[in-house]
Amino acid sequence: MTISTYLCHVLGEPPEKATRLHDCTIRRMKAFAIAIHIPVTLWAVAGFVIASKVFGLEGAPSAAIAALCGALIYLIERLVLATPKVWFMNVARVLIGVVIALLGASAVDMIIFDREIAQQLRAEGEARITANFDLAIATHRQTTETKKTDWMRVQEQANCEANGTCGSRVRSVGPVYRELASQASTLRQEYIAAEANLGELNVRKTAALAEWRSSPQAIDHTVVLEAVTSPAAGAMALLEVSS
């Protein structure tokens, strides 16, 4: 029985030496050489899928990572073959097989369920953006209502002072009335500004949701975090300025 030069080089054995081996040994060598291709191929495919799908790398970097993963596993397999049969080497091979199985299953899941994963991440991103803006809007709306209440209260006091039904009980538009009217005017401007900022928050919320829905990189984890936190930070900053 003969063995090809390629399979001899895969095992690191000289081809001229392999021709002098027994048939059983040659068959075993063929089996080992063919078996090495299985984990190497699986790791190369898993490395390419993870690099391209998870980290969003281009074709050339993904192929380089796939080649690196395949070469690493090939070296490990060669090391296993060259090492005497001991229990810890068998454990190492089992662990390598488990890792390969897990990565392979994850890669297949990402490919098969890519659309479902993207939809789920988009939905979660929309929910976070909505929750962050709704919290800021609710807080700002309460502030706006408080400013309106203060304005109406001081305006009522100014009107009351003017017609003499309260305050000094003197119907006039004297210094007390003018002071109250000035305060009411200031509070009214603050209320108008707060109401305008509230409307701007709603506009920002709509724009953030639209930008998120149209984002082609919504499945990327980094983009998810940036898209979610940036609108919230903007909403809170706008709230601080307006208050």
C-alpha positions as CSV (number, residue, x, y, z in Angstrom):
1,M,0.0,0.0,0.0
2,T,1.2,3.5,-0.8
3,I,0.6,6.9,0.6
4,S,0.7,10.2,-1.3
5,T,3.5,12.7,-0.9
6,Y,1.0,15.3,0.2
7,L,-0.3,13.2,3.1
8,C,3.2,12.4,4.1
9,H,4.0,16.2,4.3
10,V,0.8,16.8,6.3
11,L,2.1,14.3,8.9
12,G,5.7,15.5,8.6
13,E,7.0,12.2,7.5
14,P,9.5,11.7,4.7
15,P,7.7,10.1,1.7
16,E,10.7,7.7,1.1
17,K,10.4,6.4,4.6
18,A,6.6,5.8,4.3
19,T,7.2,3.4,1.4
20,R,9.0,1.0,3.7
21,L,6.3,0.9,6.4
22,H,3.7,-1.9,6.9
23,D,0.3,-1.6,5.3
24,C,-1.4,-1.2,8.7
25,T,0.9,1.7,9.6
26,I,0.3,3.3,6.2
27,R,-3.5,3.0,6.6
28,R,-3.2,4.6,10.1
29,M,-1.1,7.4,8.7
30,K,-3.7,8.0,6.0
31,A,-6.4,8.1,8.5
32,F,-4.5,10.6,10.7
33,A,-3.6,12.8,7.7
34,I,-7.2,13.0,6.5
35,A,-8.5,13.5,10.1
36,I,-6.3,16.5,10.5
37,H,-8.2,18.3,7.8
38,I,-11.4,18.2,9.7
39,P,-10.6,20.4,12.7
40,V,-8.4,22.7,10.5
41,T,-11.2,23.3,8.1
42,L,-13.8,23.8,10.9
43,W,-11.6,26.3,12.7
44,A,-10.8,28.1,9.5
45,V,-14.5,28.4,8.6
46,A,-15.5,29.4,12.2
47,G,-12.7,32.0,12.3
48,F,-13.8,33.5,9.0
49,V,-17.5,33.7,10.0
50,I,-16.7,35.2,13.4
51,A,-14.3,37.7,11.9
52,S,-16.7,38.8,9.2
53,K,-20.1,38.5,11.0
54,V,-19.2,39.4,14.6
55,F,-16.4,41.9,14.1
56,G,-17.5,43.2,10.7
57,L,-14.1,42.8,9.0
58,E,-13.6,42.8,5.3
59,G,-12.8,39.7,3.2
60,A,-9.0,39.9,3.3
61,P,-8.6,40.4,7.1
62,S,-11.3,37.7,7.7
63,A,-9.4,35.3,5.4
64,A,-6.1,36.1,7.2
65,I,-7.7,35.3,10.6
66,A,-9.2,32.1,9.1
67,A,-5.8,31.0,7.9
68,L,-4.2,31.8,11.3
69,C,-6.9,29.7,13.1
70,G,-6.4,26.8,10.7
71,A,-2.6,27.0,11.0
72,L,-2.8,27.1,14.8
73,I,-5.0,24.0,14.9
74,Y,-2.8,22.2,12.4
75,L,0.3,22.8,14.6
76,I,-1.6,21.6,17.7
77,E,-2.7,18.4,15.8
78,R,0.9,17.9,14.7
79,L,2.0,18.4,18.3
80,V,-0.5,15.8,19.5
81,L,0.7,13.3,16.9
82,A,4.3,13.8,17.9
83,T,3.6,13.6,21.6
84,P,3.5,10.2,23.3
85,K,0.1,8.9,24.2
86,V,-0.6,10.3,27.7
87,W,-3.9,11.1,29.4
88,F,-3.5,14.9,29.4
89,M,-2.9,15.0,25.7
90,N,-6.2,13.1,25.2
91,V,-7.9,15.6,27.5
92,A,-6.5,18.4,25.4
93,R,-7.8,16.9,22.2
94,V,-11.3,16.5,23.8
95,L,-11.2,20.1,24.9
96,I,-10.2,21.2,21.4
97,G,-13.1,19.2,20.0
98,V,-15.6,20.7,22.4
99,V,-14.4,24.3,21.6
100,I,-14.6,23.5,17.8
101,A,-18.1,22.1,18.3
102,L,-19.3,25.2,20.2
103,L,-17.7,27.7,17.8
104,G,-19.1,25.8,14.8
105,A,-22.6,25.7,16.3
106,S,-22.4,29.4,17.1
107,A,-21.2,30.2,13.6
108,V,-24.0,28.2,12.0
109,D,-26.6,29.8,14.2
110,M,-25.4,33.3,13.3
111,I,-25.6,32.4,9.6
112,I,-29.0,30.7,9.8
113,F,-30.6,33.2,12.2
114,D,-28.9,36.3,11.0
115,R,-32.1,38.0,10.0
116,E,-33.8,37.1,13.3
117,I,-30.9,38.3,15.3
118,A,-30.8,41.6,13.5
119,Q,-34.5,42.1,14.0
120,Q,-34.2,41.4,17.7
121,L,-31.3,43.8,18.1
122,R,-33.1,46.5,16.2
123,A,-36.2,46.0,18.4
124,E,-34.1,46.1,21.6
125,G,-32.4,49.2,20.4
126,E,-35.7,51.0,19.6
127,A,-37.0,50.0,23.0
128,R,-33.9,51.5,24.8
129,I,-34.0,54.7,22.7
130,T,-37.7,55.1,23.4
131,A,-37.3,54.4,27.1
132,N,-34.4,56.8,27.5
133,F,-36.2,59.6,25.7
134,D,-39.5,59.0,27.4
135,L,-37.8,59.3,30.8
136,A,-36.2,62.6,29.7
137,I,-39.4,63.8,28.2
138,A,-41.5,62.9,31.3
139,T,-39.0,64.7,33.5
140,H,-38.9,67.8,31.3
141,R,-42.7,67.8,30.9
142,Q,-43.0,67.9,34.7
143,T,-40.5,70.8,34.8
144,T,-42.5,72.6,32.1
145,E,-45.7,72.2,34.0
146,T,-44.0,73.5,37.2
147,K,-42.8,76.6,35.3
148,K,-46.3,77.2,33.9
149,T,-47.9,76.9,37.3
150,D,-45.4,79.4,38.7
151,W,-46.0,81.8,35.9
152,M,-49.8,81.6,36.3
153,R,-49.6,82.0,40.0
154,V,-47.4,85.2,39.8
155,Q,-49.6,86.5,36.9
156,E,-52.7,86.0,39.0
157,Q,-51.0,87.8,41.9
158,A,-50.2,90.8,39.6
159,N,-53.8,90.9,38.3
160,C,-55.1,90.7,41.8
161,E,-52.8,93.5,42.9
162,A,-53.9,95.6,39.9
163,N,-57.6,95.3,40.7
164,G,-57.2,95.6,44.4
165,T,-58.7,92.3,45.4
166,C,-55.5,91.1,47.2
167,G,-52.0,92.2,48.2
168,S,-52.0,95.8,49.2
169,R,-55.8,96.0,48.6
170,V,-55.2,99.2,46.6
171,R,-56.4,99.2,43.0
172,S,-53.4,100.5,41.1
173,V,-50.6,99.6,38.8
174,G,-47.9,100.8,41.1
175,P,-44.5,99.4,42.1
176,V,-45.9,96.2,43.6
177,Y,-47.8,95.4,40.4
178,R,-44.9,96.2,38.2
179,E,-42.6,94.0,40.2
180,L,-45.1,91.1,40.0
181,A,-45.7,91.7,36.3
182,S,-42.0,91.6,35.7
183,Q,-41.7,88.3,37.6
184,A,-44.6,86.9,35.6
185,S,-43.0,88.0,32.3
186,T,-39.8,86.3,33.3
187,L,-41.6,83.1,34.3
188,R,-43.6,83.1,31.1
189,Q,-40.4,83.3,29.0
190,E,-39.0,80.4,31.0
191,Y,-42.1,78.4,30.4
192,I,-42.1,79.2,26.6
193,A,-38.4,78.1,26.4
194,A,-39.1,74.9,28.4
195,E,-42.1,74.1,26.1
196,A,-39.9,74.6,23.0
197,N,-37.2,72.4,24.4
198,L,-39.8,69.7,25.1
199,G,-40.9,69.9,21.5
200,E,-37.2,69.6,20.5
201,L,-36.8,66.5,22.7
202,N,-39.7,64.9,20.8
203,V,-38.1,65.8,17.5
204,R,-34.8,64.3,18.6
205,K,-36.5,61.1,19.7
206,T,-38.2,60.7,16.3
207,A,-34.9,61.4,14.5
208,A,-33.0,58.9,16.7
209,L,-35.5,56.2,16.1
210,A,-35.4,56.9,12.3
211,E,-31.6,56.8,12.3
212,W,-31.5,53.6,14.2
213,R,-34.0,51.9,12.0
214,S,-32.0,52.8,8.9
215,S,-28.7,51.9,10.3
216,P,-27.0,49.1,8.3
217,Q,-24.8,48.2,11.2
218,A,-27.5,47.6,13.9
219,I,-26.3,44.1,14.6
220,D,-22.9,45.3,15.6
221,H,-22.6,45.5,19.4
222,T,-20.5,48.6,19.5
223,V,-22.9,50.4,17.2
224,V,-25.8,49.3,19.4
225,L,-24.2,50.8,22.5
226,E,-23.3,54.1,20.7
227,A,-26.7,54.4,19.1
228,V,-28.5,53.8,22.4
229,T,-26.4,55.9,24.7
230,S,-25.8,58.9,22.4
231,P,-29.5,59.9,22.1
232,A,-30.0,59.5,25.8
233,A,-27.0,61.6,26.5
234,G,-28.3,64.2,24.1
235,A,-31.7,64.2,25.7
236,M,-30.3,64.6,29.2
237,A,-27.9,67.4,28.1
238,L,-30.9,69.2,26.5
239,L,-32.8,68.7,29.7
240,E,-30.0,70.2,31.8
241,V,-29.7,73.3,29.5
242,S,-33.4,73.9,29.5
243,S,-33.8,73.6,33.2
